[in-house]
Amino acid sequence: MDYEALLDRILRRVDADAYLPLADVVDEDQRVALDEVGLALQQPRIDVDSLRARVRHLHSQGAIDQVNLYSALHVIAAHPRVADLEEAAAMTARQEMAALRLGGPRLQGNLASVERHRGVIAWTQGNTDVAMDYFSRAFERQRSAGNLANVLACLLRLGAEADAQDLLRQVRGVFPTKLVAALDDMIQRDPDLSLLRVEASP
């Protein structure tokens, strides 16, 4: 796969979308429930069956919609201490169908989540060029710090540090302060982005 062509596509999007508002990855009314799932996955011990049951309960109570139900189930399955990638892929396929059925103004954001989840599966299996393609699509659908961070991580894993640095400089020049600050925070915390930390300094 020609990652340079993907990078060119991303850079064109950066130029075209300068100063667009930061896209939220999750609607505020569902964030609390999904944050609960994220917190559970950070605990030393993960009771997978109980957590999956909790996610389904949150959906049944209306705390998360069907798209985020399958997204959360993917996140659980793809977690390194669960590593059930076939289940993760199945949940991503269901998430895509749910997103298409729901449609509406959140369609592009929901499909960006689908692309991101597919990228995670490819990344986990060591298919970095495939992961970058998915993460690039996610970024094209939804300009967010998380989607940019995934693209940068792929570039670094592919040994394209100069391209990652160049992309980061361009992002800093055209995107809103809020998005750049969120990306800088990810760079400071994510070991996959550690080579960019000198660039993250004010």
N, C-alpha and C positions, 0 to 999 in steps of 0.2 A: 504494500500500500504506500502511496506517495504522501507522506505526512506533510511535505512542503506545500502541496496543493491544498491540504486541509488548513494549514497555517495561513495561507494566503486568503482562503475563504473566511477564516475567523477575523483576520486583520481588516478585510473589507467590511465585515459586519461591525467591527469596532468603530471604523471611520463613519459608517452610515448611521450608527445609533448613538453618536456622541450626545451625552447629557440626557439620555432617556431616563425616566424615573426608575428607581430600583424595583425590580419585580420581586414580590414576595413569593417564596417557594410554597408556603402553606397559608391558606386563609386563616385569619386571626381566630375565627370561631372554632377552628379545629386544632389550633396549635397546642393548646393546653393538653389535650388528650394524647397527641403525638409526642409531646415532650415527656409525658409520663412513660411512654414506651421507650424512648431514647434513654431516659434515666435508668430504667430497668436493665437495659442492655449494658450499662456501665458497671453494674454490680459484679462482685467477684464470682457469684454463682448465678447462672441463668436457668430458671425453670421454664424450659421452652414450651411445654404443653400448657402450663398455667398462663404464660405470657400470651400465647396464641389465643387462648380462651378469653383473656382480658381484652384483647384487641377486638375479638368478635362481639364481646359484650358492649364495648364502647360504640361499635357500629350499630348494634341493636338498639342502643339508647339514643342514637342520633348524634353522638359526639363527633363521629367521623363519617364521611360519606363512603360509598362503595369504592371509589377510586383510592382513597386513602386507607381503606381497609386492606386492599390488596398490596398497596405500597408498604404498609407497616408489616404485613406478613412476609413480603419479600425481604425487607430489612432484617427481620429476625432470621430468616433462612440463610441469608448471605453473610451473617455475622461470622467472623473467623472462628468463634467457639461453637458454632452450629454447623456451618459449612455444608449445608444441603443445597447445592447449586441447582439441582434439578427442580426442587421445590421453589427455589428463588425464581427460576426461569418460568415456571408454571404460574406463579403469582404475578409476574410481570406481564405475561400474556393476558391474564384476567384483568389486570389493571388497565391495559390498553383498550380492551373491549368495553370496560366500564366507562373509561374516559370518552370513547367515541359515542357510546349511548347517551352520556350526560351532555356532551357538547357544550354550548354556551360560551360565555366569556373566559372561562378557565380552561378551555380546551387546549390551547397551546402550552400553558403551564403544566397541565396534567400530562400531556404528551412529552414534554421535556423531562418530567419525572420518569416516564417509561424509558426514554432514551438513556437517562442517567443510570437507571437500574441495569439495563443491558450492558452499559459500559462497565459497571461494577463487576458483573459476571465475567466479562472478557478480561478485565484487569486481574481478577483473582486467579484466572487460569493462565496468566502470563501472556495473553494476546494483546500487547500494549497498543499496537497499531490499530487493531479492531476497536479497542476501548476508546482510543482517541477519536475515531470516527463517530462513535456513539456520543461521546462527551461534546464533540463539536456540534452535533445536531441538537443536543440539549441546550447548548449555549445559543444557537441560532433561534431556537424557539423561546428561550427565556434568558435574558441577560441578567445573570445573578453571579454573586461572588463564588458560590459553590461550584457552579458550572465552569467558571474560569479557572478555579483552583484545580479542577480535575484535568482540564486541558494542559495546564502548566505541569502537573505531575507526570502526565504522559510524555510531554516533551523532555523532561528531565530524565525519565527512565529510558528514553530512546537515545540519550546522550546529546540532545540538542539544547544544551544550556544557553548558548548565545541566542537562539531563537526564543527561548522562554524569557530571557532577560529583556529582549527587544519587545516581545508582546506585553510584558509587564510595564515597561516604560510607556508604551503607547496607551495602554489602559489607563495608567495614571494621568495621562495628558488629556483624556477626553471623557472619562466616565465620572459620574457624580461622586462627591466626597464620601457619601455613606457607603457606596459599593466598594470604593477603594479601601476605606477603613476596614470593612468586613473582610476583604481579601487579604489585607496586611495582617489581620488577626489570625487568619487561617495559616498564612505563611509562618508566623511565629510558633504555631502549635503543631503543625502537621510535619512529621519527619520526612515525608515524601517531597516536601517543598523546602527543605532546609538549605539547599544551595542558593535559594533566593533571599535568604534572610538579610544579607547585607543590603540588598535592594529595598527591603521593607523599611529601612530607617528613614525618618522624616528628612 
